[in-house]
């Protein structure tokens, strides 16, 4: 029996895949190390691509507005749009830092100044306990303590603690330098991507069409356009949701007359960019700021944020972000929960638009299969209520007829 050329290619592909799968399972740690090294090397460029994708959203808005006045100067419009996008992102970050950091510094200083008074209160409380309960003092006097061992333990702890602090400080310093270096490289790389995005896109399309069949390449780029539209909508929707929640927090704090209303609202609005978890982080920092002024007000502030968060999670977030990515409210909540469980904060940010893309692909696939089977929506929904009631009456008739015959 002769084997056709296409069958030979399929058999060879299956054999090669089986060999590769067997080798991967036996050398899985090596593969993980290779992936981590590759990601570490490419991290500045991946960061730059992410920055370019985010900045592309406001850049397109600026390009549309500037093109009305500078119609024949595309290079000038592109350069001005990139600059305005960078200034907008940098201005938002600087505004948040200048609004929040001074309040945090004042809070830390107030806490530091309040420590001596707190220690005095603790000392007074301990003295009162010893006077009220003399048996505790008698018991403590009978306890024998080996002070030499305690001293040795304290000295060893201080030695190890100083060593750990120095090593951790050096590690933090080197990591901060590495992060700043990657950030600078990423920003420069993102500027190059934004400046030449049409040319880079054309080159990538040529590469895909050169090595992939045309039908599969068309499908690949259709999915790419859907993903780009979905992720862009998610970014704009997430920013809109953060602004709305920050304004709600500001209005609630003014209504309840809480201190630091502006700085806390800006902080919570900025941290709300992280789905679900960001609100808890902003609430903790805001409660810390208010706690220095009034612990009771800090408690009611947390209660207010919990109420606003319930409104946000059940009404605002699913509608604003869900509509922007074309995903139903229930699936937005599921995507946030699953993404947070698997990948933490990054998973929360990625899984909502990813779930929207998968939902759209599944919807198109299901509709395609149903159209091939020539099944309409009315057929799938089932008979109407009148038809169903007639059907129930028709089913009950034989029983009554049998009863009459028995009589």
N, C-alpha and C positions, 0 to 999 in steps of 0.2 A: 504494500500500500504506500503510495507516494504522499508525502506531506507537502502542502502548499507553502508558499513563501510566507504568507501572513500567519499561518499556523506555526511555522518555525519561529517567527519573531515573538509570537505570544508565548510559546514554550520557553524560549530563551529568556524572555523577560520574567516569567514566573520563577525559573530556576535562579536567576540573578537576584531577584527580590528575596527568595527564600534564604539564599546564602548570606545576603546582607542583613536580613532580620536575625538569623542565627548568630552572626558575628556581633551585632549590636546588643543582643541580649546577654552575651558572654562578656562584653566589654562595656557595660553600661556606665560604670564610674569614669572610664576614660572619655566617653562621649560627653558626659556632664562637665568634666574638666575642660574639654575642648570648647564646648559651648560657652562656658563662663569666661574663658580667656578671649574668645572671639567677641562676645558681648562687651567685655571690658575694653578691648581695643577699639571697637566701633561705637562705644558709648557717646563720645562727643558728636559724632555724625548723626547717630540716632536722635540725640537731644536736639541737634540743629534741625533735623527734619521735623520733629515734633513742634519746635518753636515756629518754624516756617508755616506749618499747617495751621497753627493757632493764629499767627499774625496775618495769614492770608484772608481771614474773615473780615477784619476791619480794613485791610488793604484794598479789597475789592470795592468796598463802600467809598473809600477815598478816591479810588480811580474813577468811579462813576461820576462823582461830584466834580473832580478836577477836569475830567474830559469835556465838560460843558464849556469851560473857559479856555482850555488848551487842547484844541481838537487835533492839531497836526504835530504835536510834540509829545509823542508817546514815551520817549526816554525820560523827559522831564517829569511827566505825570507819574511814571513808575518810580523814579527816584524820590519824588516828593511823597508819594503814597507810602513807600517803605519807611521813610523818615518819620512821617506822621504816625504810622503804626507803632514804631519803636518808642516814640515819645509818649504815645497814649499808654502803652503797657508799662513803661518806666514811670510815668506820672502816677498811675494807679498804685503801683507798688510803693513809691515814695510817699504818696499821700497816706496810705495805710500805715506805713512805718512811722511817719512823723505824728500821726494821730494817736497811735496805740502805744509806742515805745515810751514816750515821756510819762504816760499814766502808769505803765508797768514799773518804771524806775521809781516814781513817787510811792507806789504801793510797796515795793521792796524796802525802800528807806523807812516808810512808816512801820512796816513789820519789824525791821531791825531796831527801830527806836522803842517799839513796844515790848521787846523781849525782856528787858530788865524789870519792867512793871509786871509782866507775866510771871517771872521768876519770884518776885516778891509775893505775889498772890499765892503761888504754889507753896512757898515757905510758910506763909501764914496759915494756909490750909493744913499743911503737915503738922505744924505745931498745935493747931486746934484738934486734930485727930489724936495726937499723942496725949493731950490733956483729957479728951473725952474718953479715950480707951487706953487706960494705963497698962492693961494686960498686953497690949501690942508692944509697948516699950519694954516691958519685962521679958517678953519672948525674944525680942531683938537683942537684948543685952546678954541672953544665954547663948546666942549663936556665935560659934567660934569661926573666925575667918583667918585663913592663912595668907597674910598680907604679902609675903615674899612671892608666893605663886601668882597672886593677883598682879603684883608689880611686873613679874616676868611676862605674864600674858599681855599686859598693857604695852610693855616695851616692844614685844614681838609684833603686836598688832600695829603699833605706830610705825615700826620699820617696814613691815609689809605694806601698810597703807600708804606710806610716802612713796615707796617704790611703785605701787600700782597707780598712784596719782600721777607720778612723773611719766610713767609709760603711757597711761591713758591720755595725758595732756599732749605728749608727743604724737600719739596716734591721731588725736583730734586735730592737731595743727596740720599734720601732713594730709589728712583727709579733707580739711577745709581748703588747703592749697590745691589739692587735686580737683575738688569740686569747682572751685573758681576757675581753674585752668580749663576744665571741660566746658564750663559755662561760656567762657570767652570764645573758645573754639566753636562751640555750638551756635552762638549768636552770629559770628562771622560766616559760618557755613550756611546758616538760615538766610542771611542777606544775599549770598550768592544764589541760593535756590530761588528766592523770590524774584531776584532780578532777571533770571534766565529760566523761569518755570515753563514757558511755552517751548523753548528749544529743548530743554531736558525732557519734557513730556513727549515731544516728537521723536527724539532719539530712543526713548524707552519703547514707544510704539513700534518703531522700526525693528528694534531688537526682538520684540515679542512676535511680530508678524513674520520675521525671518525664520524662526525656528519652531513655530507652532502653527498648525493648520488654521486657515482663515476663520472657519466657523467657531473653533474653540477660542481663537484670539478675540473674535467679536464678543463671545460670551464672557470672556475674562474682563474685557474693558467695560462691558455693561455692568458687571458686578462691581468693578472699580468705581464707575460713576455713581452707582447707588450707594456705595460705602462712603464716598467723598461727600455726597449730598447729606447722608444721614449723620456723619460725624460733624460736619459743619453746622447742621441744624442743632445737634446736641450741644455744641459749644455755645452757640448763641442763646439757646434755651436755658442752659445752665447759668449763664451770666445774667439773663433776665430774671431767673428764679432767685438768684443771690440778691439782686437789687430789690426785688419785691419783699423778700424776707427781712432784709436789712431795714427797709422802710417800715415794715410792720413792727419790728423790734423797737425802732426809734419812736414810733407813735405810742406804743405801749409803755415805754419808759417815761416819755413825757407825761402821759396820762397818769401813771402811778407815781410820778415825781421821784424817779430813781436818779442817783448821781451818775456822772460820766455817760450820759445818754448818747452823745455823739460818738465818742471813742469806742464804747462797747458795741454800738450798732454797726459801726464800720468794721470792727473786728469780726463780729458774727456774720455780717454780710460777706466778708472776704473768705472766712473759713467755710461758709456754706457752699462755696464752689466745689468742695469735696462732698459728695452725696452722703447724707445720713450722718456719717462720723464727724464731719466738719462742724455741724451744729453743736455737738457735745463738747468739742474742743473749745469753740468760741464761748459756750456757756460757762465752762470751767474757768476760763480766764476772766470773763466778765464778772462772774460771782466773786473771784478773788479780788478784783478791783473794788467792788461794792462792799465786800466783807470788812475791809479796813475802816470804812465809814460807819457801816451799820450791819452787824450780822443778821439782824431780823430782815432788813431790806434785801440782803443777799439771798435769804431763803425765799422770800416772795418773788424775787427776780427769777430764781430757778423754776418756781411754779409757773410764772408767766411764760417762760421760754418753753416749758413742757407743753402748755396749752397751744402756743403758737406753732410748735413743731408738729403737733398732732394735726392742726389745720393745714400746715404746709405739706406734710407727707400724704394726707388723704385727699386734699383738694387742689392745692397750688402746684406742687411738684409733678404729680402724674399728669395734670392737664397741660402745664406749660412745657415741660420737657417731653412728655409723651406726645403731644401734638407736634412738637418740633422734629421729633425723630419718627413720627408715624407709628407709634407703638401704643397699644391700649394701656390703661392705667394699671391694671392688674399685672401685666407683664413687665412694666417698669419696676414695680416693687419686687417682683421675683428676680429680675436681673440684678438689681442692687443687692439683694440678699445673697444670691449665689456668688456674684462677683466679689463681694466683701469676704465671704467665707473662703473662697479659693485664693484670692490674690490681694486681699486687704484693700487699701485705699485705691491703688491702681486698678484693681478689679472693678471697684465701684464706678470708676470713671470710664472704663473701657466696655463693660458688659452691657450697658444700656444701649449705646449705638450698635454694638455687635449683635445683640439680640434683635434689634430692629432690622438689621440686614438679613439675618437668618429668617426672621419672620416674613419679610418680603419675598425672599427666595422660595420659602416653603409655600407661601400663598400662590405664587406664580406656578409652581410645580403642581400643586393640587388642582388649580383651575385648568391647567393644561391637560391633566389626566381626565378630569371630569368632562372637558369638551370633547376629548377623543371618544369617551363612552356615551356622549350625547345625553348627559344627565343635567337637567335644569335645576335651578334652585328650588322651584316649587315641588319638584319630585323628591328632592332630598329633605325638604322641610316636613313632608308628610301631608296627609289629607287635611283639609280645613276642619273647623270645629263641627260644622253641620254634617259633613260627611262622616266624621268620626262618631257623632251621636247616632246617625242612622245605622252605622256599622254596629254599634253596641246594641241597638234595638233589634237589629237583624239577628245578632248572635243570641239574644235572649228568647226570641220567638220559638225555636224548636223545643226549649225546655217547657214552656207553657203548653205547647201543643202535645207534648208527651204526657203532661199532667192531665190534660183533658181526656186523653185516651185511656189512662189508668182509671179515671173516675167512671 
